[in-house]
């Protein structure tokens, strides 16, 4: 089993409107471990599970590492949807 975070090659994450256009929960964590992230104009990301009272504990370190502690804290508390 190989993990994106352990890859020696650059990992590119892509979020587009052609599919659902939204990365939520674990999808956000997957984007956060990528070296490069490409998001199309109308795409959005959200930690929607926090609105249900679920803490995104597994992906938390990756989100903090990608967006910084202050912004991650806000996302963890509000479940706010970020638009591209």
N, C-alpha and C positions, 0 to 999 in steps of 0.2 A: 504494500500500500504506500503510495507516494502522496505527500501533501504539497499543496501549492506553496506554502510558506518555506518548505525545505528545498524547493527547486533551485538548481544551479542556473537555469535558463530564466530569462525575464518572463513573468506571467502577466498576461493582459486580460483584464476583465471588460466585458462589453455589456452595456444595458441599453436596450433600444425600444422604440415604440412599436416595432413590427410585431413583437410578441405581446406581452401584457403591458410593458412600459413602466413597470414598477418593481423595484427590488425591496422586499420586506423581510424583516427578521434575519434569518440565516443567510439570505441572499445578500444582505448588507455586509455581514461578516465575511462572506466569500469575496466581495468586492474589496473589502479592507485589507485582505492579505495579498492582493495583486500589486505588482510593481507599477503598473499603469492601468488606469481606468478610463474607459471611453463611454460617455453617456450622451445619448442623443437629446436634442432640444426639448422634447416634451416628457422625457422620462423623469421619474421621481424615486426617492428612496425613503424608507421609514422603518423605525423600530416599533412597529405597530403592536407587538406583544405586550409592551409596557402599559398600554391602555386596558389590557385584560389583567393587569397585576402580576405579570410574569417578568422576572428580571432576566435580561439577555446575558446571563453569566458566562456562557461558553465563548461568546464572541466579544465580550467586553474589552479584553486586552487589545484586540486587533482594532476595534473602533477607536479606543483611546489613542493608540499609536498612530492612527491615520488622521484623526481630526483634532487631536489635542484633548486635554482633560476637561477644560471648561465647556467646550462645545459638546463633547460626549456626555457630560453630566446633564446638560440641558436636554439632549436627545433621550437619555435614559429616563428622565423624569416626565417628559411631555409626550413622547411618541410622535413628535412633530414630523410632518412630511416635508422633505427638502426637494425642491424642484431644480432641474438642471438650468 
